[in-house]
């Protein structure tokens, strides 16, 4: 075993992990303030290879995953996990790893369905390679959505906080998300903003339906 190779691997890991401290809040802020710009950046980065990919920001799936892990840690620390009688849900909530993985899969439905709708609207065949670019771009949007949704749930779970505040946070977040989605679909498909809005609503509803189809049986087990 080459000790120097191990040492270099540890150096690379340490640098990469600590760089997240700077790039995570920076990337999240950029996506919130200029979502379409950074979704276009994600598209452009698909052609790069190796260490040059996403050199100016966290990659979209990594941004989403870190966001979900942080939200899971906050939810556990503040006891914002709802009680349930479902054995499957109890098993999911039994470890932080299970919770984080489940939440990541749940929030990935939004970028997945938007990417599928985009490809179908273009008349393209569904493939892993064709799905990658729109999925990555949409992961940038999914991260702020996860923050907004969990903030609303946190507010609802605490009686000392007004439910009206929770409704306002989630309604504002939904409006931001749908406006950005409408503009993204409009630009990508070269259609009017109204048709873009229809695609945005349709893909979001599809994601919600898929989520309910998955979670409803789980909650009953």
C-alpha positions in Angstrom: 0.0 0.0 0.0 1.4 3.4 -1.1 1.5 5.6 2.0 1.9 8.8 -0.1 -1.2 8.0 -2.2 -3.2 7.6 1.0 -1.8 10.8 2.3 -2.7 12.7 -0.9 -6.2 11.2 -0.8 -6.6 12.5 2.7 -5.3 15.9 1.7 -7.8 16.0 -1.2 -10.6 14.9 1.1 -9.8 17.5 3.8 -9.6 20.3 1.2 -12.8 19.3 -0.4 -14.7 18.9 2.8 -13.5 22.2 4.3 -14.2 24.0 1.0 -17.9 23.1 1.5 -17.9 25.5 4.4 -17.4 28.4 2.0 -19.2 27.1 -1.1 -22.3 25.8 0.5 -23.8 29.1 1.8 -22.4 30.9 -1.2 -24.0 28.5 -3.7 -27.3 28.5 -1.8 -27.4 32.3 -1.8 -26.6 32.5 -5.5 -29.4 30.0 -6.3 -31.9 31.9 -4.2 -31.0 35.3 -5.7 -30.2 34.3 -9.3 -31.7 30.9 -9.9 -31.8 30.9 -13.7 -28.2 32.1 -14.0 -26.9 29.3 -11.9 -29.2 26.7 -13.5 -27.6 27.8 -16.8 -24.2 27.5 -15.1 -25.0 23.9 -14.2 -25.9 23.2 -17.8 -22.6 24.6 -19.0 -20.6 22.5 -16.5 -21.9 19.3 -17.9 -19.3 19.5 -20.6 -16.4 19.9 -18.2 -14.6 16.9 -16.8 -12.6 16.1 -13.7 -11.8 18.7 -11.1 -12.9 21.6 -13.4 -16.6 20.6 -13.0 -18.4 23.0 -10.7 -15.2 24.8 -9.8 -17.1 27.9 -8.8 -19.9 26.3 -6.8 -21.1 23.0 -5.2 -22.6 20.6 -7.6 -26.4 20.6 -7.6 -26.9 17.1 -6.1 -24.3 17.8 -3.5 -26.0 21.1 -2.5 -29.3 19.3 -2.2 -27.8 16.4 -0.1 -25.9 18.7 2.3 -29.1 20.8 2.7 -31.1 17.7 3.5 -28.5 16.5 6.0 -28.4 19.9 7.8 -32.2 20.1 7.9 -32.3 16.6 9.3 -29.8 17.5 12.0 -31.8 20.6 12.9 -35.1 18.7 13.0 -33.6 16.0 15.3 -32.1 18.6 17.6 -35.4 20.6 17.9 -37.5 17.5 18.1 -39.4 18.5 15.0 -40.0 14.9 13.9 -43.7 14.0 14.1 -44.8 11.0 16.1 -46.3 8.0 14.2 -47.6 4.5 14.7 -46.2 3.3 11.4 -43.5 0.7 11.9 -41.9 1.6 8.6 -41.8 5.3 9.4 -40.3 4.5 12.8 -37.6 2.5 11.1 -36.9 5.4 8.8 -36.7 7.8 11.8 -34.6 5.3 13.8 -31.3 6.7 12.5 -30.1 10.0 11.1 -28.7 8.2 8.1 -32.1 6.7 7.2 -33.9 10.1 7.7 -31.4 11.9 5.6 -31.5 9.4 2.8 -35.3 9.3 2.8 -35.6 13.1 2.7 -33.0 13.3 -0.1 -35.0 10.8 -2.2 -38.2 12.7 -1.5 -36.9 16.1 -2.5 -35.2 14.6 -5.6 -38.7 13.9 -7.0 -39.1 17.6 -7.8 -36.0 17.8 -10.1 -36.7 14.3 -11.5 -40.2 15.1 -12.6 -39.3 18.5 -14.0 -36.5 16.9 -16.0 -38.8 14.2 -17.4 -41.5 16.7 -18.3 -38.8 18.8 -20.1 -37.6 15.8 -22.2 -41.1 14.8 -23.0 -42.1 18.3 -24.1 -39.0 18.3 -26.4 -40.0 14.9 -27.8 -36.6 13.4 -26.7 -36.2 9.8 -25.7 -35.8 9.3 -22.0 -32.3 8.2 -21.2 -29.9 8.6 -18.3 -27.6 10.9 -20.3 -30.4 13.1 -21.6 -31.9 13.3 -18.1 -28.7 14.4 -16.3 -28.4 18.1 -17.3 -32.0 19.1 -16.5 -32.0 17.0 -13.4 -28.8 18.7 -12.1 -30.1 22.1 -12.9 -33.3 21.4 -11.1 -31.5 20.1 -8.0 -30.3 23.7 -7.5 -34.0 24.7 -7.1 -34.8 21.7 -4.9 -32.4 22.8 -2.2 -34.1 26.2 -1.3 -37.4 24.4 -1.6 -36.3 21.9 1.1 -35.3 24.8 3.3 -38.6 26.6 2.8 -40.7 23.5 3.4 -38.9 22.4 6.5 -39.1 26.0 7.9 -42.8 25.9 7.4 -43.1 22.5 9.1 -40.9 23.7 12.0 -43.2 26.7 12.5 -46.3 24.5 12.4 -44.7 22.0 14.9 -44.2 24.7 17.6 -47.3 26.1 19.2 -45.6 29.3 20.3 -45.2 30.3 16.6 -48.1 31.5 14.5 -49.5 29.1 11.9 -50.1 32.2 9.7 -46.4 32.7 9.6 -45.9 29.1 8.5 -48.5 29.5 5.8 -46.8 32.8 4.6 -43.4 31.2 4.4 -44.6 28.2 2.5 -46.8 30.2 0.2 -44.0 32.7 -0.6 -41.6 29.8 -1.2 -44.1 28.0 -3.5 -44.6 31.2 -5.5 -40.9 31.8 -5.9 -40.4 28.2 -7.0 -43.3 28.2 -9.6 -42.2 31.5 -11.1 -38.6 30.3 -11.5 -39.9 27.0 -13.0 -42.2 28.8 -15.4 -39.4 31.0 -16.6 -37.1 28.0 -16.9 -39.6 26.0 -19.0 -40.4 29.0 -21.1 -36.7 29.6 -21.9 -35.8 25.9 -22.5 -38.9 25.1 -24.7 -39.1 28.5 -26.4 -42.7 28.9 -25.4 -44.7 31.7 -23.7 -44.5 32.3 -20.0 -48.0 31.0 -19.6 -47.2 27.6 -21.2 -44.1 27.6 -19.1 -46.3 28.1 -16.0 -48.5 25.2 -17.1 -45.4 22.9 -17.4 -44.2 24.1 -14.0 -47.5 23.4 -12.3 -47.8 20.0 -14.1 -44.3 18.8 -13.2 -44.8 19.9 -9.6 -48.2 18.1 -9.3 -46.6 15.0 -10.9 -43.9 15.1 -8.2 -46.5 15.5 -5.4 -48.6 12.6 -6.8 -45.5 10.4 -7.0 -44.6 11.4 -3.4 -48.1 10.5 -2.1 -48.1 7.2 -4.0 -44.8 6.3 -2.2 -45.5 7.7 1.2 -49.2 6.7 1.7 -48.5 2.9 1.7 -45.5 3.4 3.9 -47.5 5.4 6.4 -50.1 2.6 6.6 -47.5 -0.2 7.3 
